[in-house]
């Protein structure tokens, strides 16, 4: 049986709730004091004000009011988080506090409903039916392990035992932007809920290829989601999720760049470049509460199959066209046992294991390269927290993780001449790594919403294999490590009407994995730098200025440089690390006007100014993008079950470079997206 208007009423979280944030949710209170949401993440079951770390939360109302459609758009609202939007879904690097990876495995982790995503080629996905996103900045390897040296992004989808009803939504905008989505949340009884959702998205593209006369970056994508939640008893519950997303897009709208003026020319190459991807993600989570401890199991499976086709000379000449296919299976299992209750001493023990198989092929005819690269790993971890240490309200946390990983790469390089395969090179290389990563923190909780903390954390990212290399010695690269030193605090003033957090950090970085162009100019590889550092400051604030008006700001400053890095005849010591913005900034506000008129019951106005830069594009620091700002806005009108949104992004048509690269002796860039605007109509029943 459908439950009218309930789903839309759950789209917004109340500003002044003090208990369950969902149960008190109404459309008349469309904004949220984010920090009052109790984190129910896989690792930390604490209020966000009590976690001794830099944590940002993007809530359901934030996602809606700011019209966030995919993961890449989250970076605009979190200090020192940068996810550049260029190329295709395959190119989704994530940088936090200067730590990231342009190619190969990421340095920032991503979990969706507790399921790990190990490859950045699956990071860019539709935000449909997402309830909230948590971003933890700084190394999270002690609890999360692999690929979390820069931080972790946790994404949570809606719970069908809480949300009920159906919603249909349609979007239309310039550049042929269309999107249709629908969802239904129901339950058989008070203990078993289910949800189904689907979406379709199309874009004509933003950049025209002058050679072909068609758009270079058109896109079509579709997704389907199923979620089952069973709460058998107060002691046991389980959650099953299955997601599938398919996308087929043109990409890589790169034009020749004039290095003197910084101007980027038109896209103008002769072969259509594209990226096609199918991703299946499923997970089963089970929780059981014993009298003295809690036990959790998370089993995950992910499969993706993709194909990249790219005119890598990006000119009208038919010089260098590459096709790359990849199929990957990843199975993971995590068991966690934690102490029950909120006693003075709390503890957590965990075990994690995974198997990842990856088969890929690269073709640059007549050359064909095949890779078979299985990876296995496991880890044990522990964390203890002791409250009222020496002083009342002073707590200490100690954590330790042991990781072991082994991998291999079976590499075959052949030439096909007149339909005859001629072997050129064959390598079968094995690697294994192990590492202990400790964590120490102190925190003083002045009040439930005011605290100060200091942490020292060891970061680690495993080594691996390059898929492009000129010499055998460059087939592999070593692990990178770091020590992260951080002090910070979380504060609340004027009866919780103004809240925020601030932090200072310093990262000592060793054997940094840096992407470099091959000597041949045909591709990129990872190479270890000597020593690097990253230091900076972060500040985030939000305030309920008056009834209906909520203001937000976030600011991050990062100085990330090579201490010692010599590559061949080049000495890059003292240079800025590329792809790291010096500053990230967001100034925003939301205003809700309750009219209760015949035609419109409620209006919500939302606007954000987003600043980024300066950043360098290469190790030489010879090419850069200066600071730039983008203005976004949205107006939402509600009448009963109907919601109509009018939105605009990059309202001032700011020109900036989204990406820069060098290929075959030429310099190319991708322009940032132009002004986009449109409308979205949603109806719930």
N, C-alpha and C positions, 0 to 999 in steps of 0.2 A: 504494500500500500504506500503511495507517495505521500510525503509530508510537505505541504506547501511552504515555500519561502524559507525553510530551515537551512538549506545549504548556503544561500546567499547571506543569511544572517550570521553564518559562521565564517564568512570570508574576512571579517575584521575582528581584531582583538580589542577589548576595552582598555582605555587609558588608565582607568583608576581601579582595576580589579585587584583584589587582594587574596583571592582564593584560586580555584581552578580557572585558568585563562580561557578555556573553551566554553565551559558551562555558562560563564557570565557574558559571553560574546553577543553583541547586538550590532545591527547596522547603524544605530544611532550613536555608537561609540566606535568609529571606524579606525581609530589610531591606537597605538600601543606604546606603553612604556616598556621597551624591550627587555630591560633588565629584571622585570618582575616575572618573566617567564622562567619556570623552573626547568633547567636543562635535564633532559632524560636521555642523554647520549649514551653510547655503548660503554664508554669508559668512566665518565664522571657523572654521578647522580647528585649534583649540587646545584644550588642557585648560582647564577652566573656571577653574583657579587662575592661568592665565597671561593672561587677558583683562583689559585695563585698563578695566573698566566694571562696573557693578552688574548681575550676572546671577543669576537664580534658576532652578533646574532642578527640575521636578516629574517624578519618574521613574515607571516602570511600577508599581513596588511602592507608591509614594506614592499613585498614582491608585487602586490596588486597596484598600490599607489604609484610606484615608480616604474610600472610597466616592464618589469624584468622578465624577459622571455627565454633566456638561456644562461648557462653558467658563466659565459664570458662577461656578461653585463654586471655580475656581482662585484667585480673588481673595482667598480666606480665608487663603492660605498664602504669599503674596508681599508683602513690605513695601511699603506705599504704593501697592498696586494695589487698585482698588475698581471692581467691576462690580455695580451694584445690580440686584436681581432684582424686576422689577415689570412691569406692563402685559402685554406679550406678547413673542414672539421679535423683533418689529420694534423694540422698545425695548431695545436692548442697548448703552448707552453704556459706554465704558471710560475710567477715569481713572488716570493714573500721575503721582505727584508733583504733583498738582493740575492737570494738563493733561488735558483731555478735551473732549468735545462731546456735548451732550444730544440734539441733532438734526442732520440732514444728515450730511456725511462725518465719519468719526471722526478723532481726533487721535492714535490709537494704531494701529499697523499689525498685521495678522494675516496670517501665511503658513502654509499647510498643505502639507507636503512641497515647499516652495519656491514654491508658487503663491500669488500675492497675493489677498487678499479686500479689496476696496476699500470695500464698503458694510457698515455696522454691522448692517443688517437681516439679514445672513447670518452674523453672528458667533456666534450661539447655536446650536450644533449638538451632536449626540450624540458623546460621547467614546469610543464603541465602537471597539476595535482601535487605540487610540492608544498608542504606545510611550513617549513623553515629551513634555514641554512646556518650552520655554525662554522666560523673560521677561527681556528686556533693558530696563532702566530708563534714562530720559534720551533725548535726541534721537538718532535713528538714521538721519537723513536722508542723511548722506553716503554710506552704503552701500545703504540700503534705499529712500530717497526718499520718495515720496508718503505722506501720512497717518501719519508716524512721529515727529511732534514730541515726543510724550510717551514713546514707547518702541515696542517690538515684541514680539509674541507669536508664537513659532515652534512649530508643532505637527507632530509626526512620527508617522507610522503604522508599523506593524510591517513588517519586511523578510521576504518569504517564503523567502529563501535561508537565513535564520537560524531562524525559527520553523517548526515542522512539526507536523502533526496537526490534529485537529478538537476543538472545544469547543462544548458546548451549555449555555445558562444560562437560568434562569427566576427572576423576582423577583416577590414579592407583598408588599404593604404596606397600611397604612391609607389612607383617602381613595381607595380603589380603585386604588392604584398597582400596575400590572402591567407587566412587561417580559420579552420573550423575545428571545434573540439566539443566533446561531450563526455559526461561522466554520470554514473549512478552509484549511490552509496545506500546499501540496505542491510538489514540483519534479519536472521531467522528467529532469533530470540535475544535476550539480554547478554548472552555469552558468545554468540557467533555472528560476526559481521563480514560483509563482502563488498568489494567495489570493482567496477569495470570502468575503463576510461579509454578514449581514443582521440587522436588529433591528426590533422593534415595541414601542412604548411607549404606555401608556394611563394617564390619571389622571382620576378623577371630578371633581376640582377641590377647592379648599380653602375657598372662600368662596361662600356661598349668596346669590343675588339674591332678596331678600324679595318683590319685585314679581312676578317670574315663578314663584317657587317652585322654580327649578332652580339648579344650580351655575353660577357665572358664569365660572369659569376651567378648565373641563374641557379635556382635550387628548388627541389621538391623533396619533402620528407613526410613520413607518416609514423605514428607510434601507437602501440596498444599496451594497456596495463591491466593486470589483475592482482587483487590483494585480498587475502583471507585472514581474518583475525579471530582466534578462538581463545576465550578466557574460560577454561573449564572450571576453575575454582579460584579462590583468592590466592592460592599457592602456585598455580600453574597457568601459563598462557603461551600461545605460540602464534607465529606470524609467518605467512607464506606470501612471497611477492614474485611475480613474473612480469618482466618488461621486455618488449621488443621494439626496436626503432630501426627504420630503414631510411636512408637518405641518398640522394643522387644529385650531385651539384657540379656546376662549372666552378672553376676557381683560378687562383693565382693571377689576378688582374694586375700584373706588374708592367710598368712602363719605364723607359730609359730615364735616368735621373741626371740632371745637370748639376754636378757637384759644386760649381761656383755659385749658382743661384738657389739650389735646392729644389728647383722646379721638376716635377715629374711629368713626363710626356704621356701620350695616349697609349693604351694597351694596343699592341700591334704585332701579333705573331700569327704564324700560318696554321698551326695545329690546335684544335680544340683541346683544352686541358680540363680534367675532371677528377672528381673523387666520389666513389661509390662505397657505401658501408652499410652492413647489417650487423646489429648488436643484440644479442639475447642475454639478459641478465636475470638470474633467479636466486632466491635465497630463502632459507628456512631458519627462523629464530625460535628458540624454546627457552623459557625461563621457569625455574622451579625454586620456591622459597622454602628452605628448611628452617628450623627454629633458630639456628646459630649462624647460618651462612646462606648465601644465594648462589645458585648455579645457573649459568647461561651457556648455551651452545648456539653458534652461528655457522651455518653451512652455506657456502656460496658457490655458484657456478656461472661462468661468463664465457660466451663464445662470440667472436666477431670474425667477419670475413670482409675484406675490403680490397679495393682496386684503385690505384692512383695512376693517372695518365697525364704526363706533363711535358710540354714543349720547353725543355730546360734551357735552351738558348734564348728564348723569349724574343726572337726576331722573325722577320719574314722569310729567312733562309731555313731550309730543311736540314738542320745540322745535328740536333741532339734531342731526340724524343724518347722519353723513358716511361716504361710501364712497370708498375710494382704491385704485386698481389701478396696478400698475407692472410693466413688462417690461424687462429689462436684459440686454444681451450685453456681455461684457468679454473681450477678447483681449489677451494680453501676451506679450512675448518678451524674454528677458534672455540676453545673452552675456557671459561672464566669462572672463578670462585671468589666471592668477596664476602666480607663479614657483614652480618645483618645488624640493623639498628644504627644508632648514632652515638656510640660509646666514645670514651676518651681515646682509645686506640682502635683504629680501623686498618684493615689490610685487604689486599687484592692479589690473587695469584692467577696466572694465565698461561695457556699453551696455544701456539698458532702454527699451522702447517699449510703448505700449498704446493701444488704442482701446476706448472705452466708449460704447455707445448706450443711451439710457434714454427710454422713452415712458411717461408716466403720465397718469392722469385722476382728478380730484377732483370728486365730486358732492355738492352740498348743494341738492337740488332746491328751486326750479327752476334753480339755478345749476350750470353745468358748466364746469370749467377743464381744459384740455388742455395738456400740456407735452411738448416734444420736445427733449431736451438731450444732444447728442453731445459727447464730449470726447476729445481726442487729446493725447498727450504723449510726450516722449522725454527721455533723460538720459544724460550721460557722467559717469563717476566714476573716481577714482584714489585709491589708498592706498599709502603707502610706510612701511616700518618698518626702522629701523637699530638693530641691537643693539650693545652695548658702546660706547656713545656717551660719550666722555671717560673714563667709569668702566666697569669691567667689571660686567656685569649690569644696566647702565642702558640702556634702550631708548627711542627716540622714534618716534612715529607721526604722520604728517601725511596728511590726506585732503582731497579737494575734489570737489564734485559740481556739475554744471551741469544744472538742470532747466528745461524749457520746456513749457508747456501752453497749449492753446487750447480754448475751449469756447463753446457758444452755447445759447440757450434760445429756442425758438419757443413763445410763450405765447398761448393763445386763451381768452377769457372770454365765455361766451354764457349767455343765459337761454332756457329752454324754456317757452313759454306756449301752452297749448292745442295742443300738438304742433308748434308753430311755433318754430324756432330764431331767436333775435334776438341778433346780435353786439353785445357791449358794449365789449370792449377786445381789442386784439391788439398784442403786442410781439415783436420779433425782436432780441435783444440778444446781442452777442458780447463775449467777454473773452479776454485772453491774459496770461500771466504767465511771468516767467523769474527765476531766482534761483541765485546761487552760495552753496553752504553748505560752509564749511571745518570742519575738525576737527583738534585738536592734543592730543597726550597724551604723558606721560612715565611710565615705570614702572621700578621697581627690583625685580628678582626675587631676594630674599634666598636662597630655596631653592625647589624645585619647587612647594611648597605655601604659601609665604609671600611676599607681595609688597605693595608700596605703589604708588599711582598718582595722577596728577592729570590731569584732562582739561578742555578748553574746547571746546564744541561749539555750532555754530549750528543752531538749529531753525527749521523753516519748514513752514507749511501753506498750500496754495493758497487763493485766494478762490473764490467761486462764486455760485450763485443760490438765492434763497429760493423755496419753492413757495407760501408764504403771505405776503402783504404788503398793507398798506392803501394805500401810496403808491408811485408808480413808482420813486422814488429808493431805496426799500427792496428793490427786486427783487434787487440784488446786494450782496455784501459783499466786503471787501478781504482779502488774505492776512494772516496773523499770523506773527510771527517771535519768536525768543527766543535768548538766549545762556545756555547751561548751564555752570556752573562746579562742578566736583566733585573732591573728594579722597577717597581711600578706601584700604582695604587688605584683604588676605585672609590669614588666619592659621591655623596648625595647631599643636597642642600635644599633649604626652603620647603621642608616637609615633603621631600622626594620629588618636588616639581622640577628640579634640575639634577641630572645625573650624568656621570661620565667616568672615564678612566684615562690614565696616562702611563706611559712607560718609557724607559731609556734602555737601550740594548747595545751590546758590543759582541761581535762574532769573530772569533779567530778561526780561520778557514785553511785547511791543508789539503794539498793534492786536488784542488778544484777541477772538476770535469768541464772543460771549455770546448765549445764547438768551433772548429776551424775548417776553412775551405781546403779541399785537396789541392795538391800542387798542380794537378791537371786541370783544376777549375771545374771539375765535373762531380759535384756533390760535397758533402760535409762529413766530418768525422769528429769524435771526441778525443781530446788529449788532456792529460793532467797538467795543470799549472802548478807552480811551486807553492807560494803562500799568498793568501788574500785576507782582507778583513772587510767587515761591514758594520757600520755603527749608525745609530739614528735615534729618533724620538717619534712617539705616536701619541695622539690625543683624539679622543672622541667624546662628544657631549650631545645631550638632547634635553629639551626643556618644554614643559607645558606652560607657555607664556600666559595664556588666558584660556577661557572656555573655547574649545574647538581648535585652538592654534598650537601646533607642535613644531618646534624647530630642531634641526639636527646639523651637526658639523663633524667632520673627521679630517684629520691632518696627519700625514706621515712624511718624515724626512729620512732619507737613506744616503749615506756616503759609502759606496762599495768600491774598493780599489785593489789592484794587484800589489802585493808587497814585493814579491819576487816571481817574475815570469819571463823566461827567455825561451823563445821558440825559433830555432835555427839561427839566423843572423839578426833576428828582431828581439829587442829588449823592451818588453811592455811594462816593466816595473814602474809603479807609481801611476799608471793609467787607470781610468775608471773602467769597471767591469761593464761590458756592453749589455744592452736591453734592460737596464735598471733605471727607472725614473728617479731623479733626485727628490721629487716631491709628488705626493698624491693628495688631493684635496677634494672635499665635498661639502657644499653648503646647501641645505635644503629646508623645505618647510611644507607643512600640510595644514590646510584650514577646512574645517567642516562647518557647513551652514545648514541647519535644520529649518526647512521652510514649512513643511506640512501643508503645502498648498494643494490645489486641485490637480495640478499637472506635475509638479516636482516636490517630492518629500524631502530630498536631501541633495546638497551639492558638496563635492569634495574637490578642492583645488590643491594641486601638488606641483612643486617645481624644485629643480636641483641644478646647481652649478658644479661642474666636475672639472678639476684641473689636474694636469699631468705634465711632468718634465722637470728638467732637461734630461735627455738620455742619449747615450752614444750607441752607434750601430756596429762598431767594429773595435777590435783590440787596440788598433792604432789611435783610436779616438779622433779620427780624421773626418768622420761624418756623424752628424748629430741631429736630433729633433729638439728644438727649443720648447720652452713651456707653452702650453696651449690650454684653452678652456672651452668647454662644451655646455650648452644650456638645454635642459630637457624640461618638459612640462606635461601636465595632464589635468583634465577636468572630467569629473564623473557625476552623472545625474541619476538619481534613483527614484522610481515610482513603483511601489509594491514589489513585485518579483522581478521587475525589469530594471536593468542597469545599462546605461549608455556612457561610453568613455570616448573622449576626444584627446588624442595624445600627439606629441611632437618630440623629436629627438634631433639634437644638433640644430636648434632653432636659428642660430646665427650663421649657419653654413660655414663653420670654422674649417679652414684648410689645414691639414696636418699630414705627416707621413706616418702611416700605420706600420710600415715594415720597409726594411732596406736589405738588399743582398747584392753580391757580386757573382757573376757567372760568365765564364769564358772571356774574362777581361773587360766586361761591361758592368756598369752600375745600374741597378734597377730599384724602383720603389713602388709601394702600393699606397695610393691615396686613402685617407680616412673616409668613412662613409659620409655622404652628403646629408642634407636635411631630409628627414623622413617624417611623415605624418599620416594619421589615419584615424579610424574610429572602430570601436569594439562594442558589440551589443551582446549582452548576456541575459539569459532568462532561466529562472529556477522554478521547479514545481515538484 
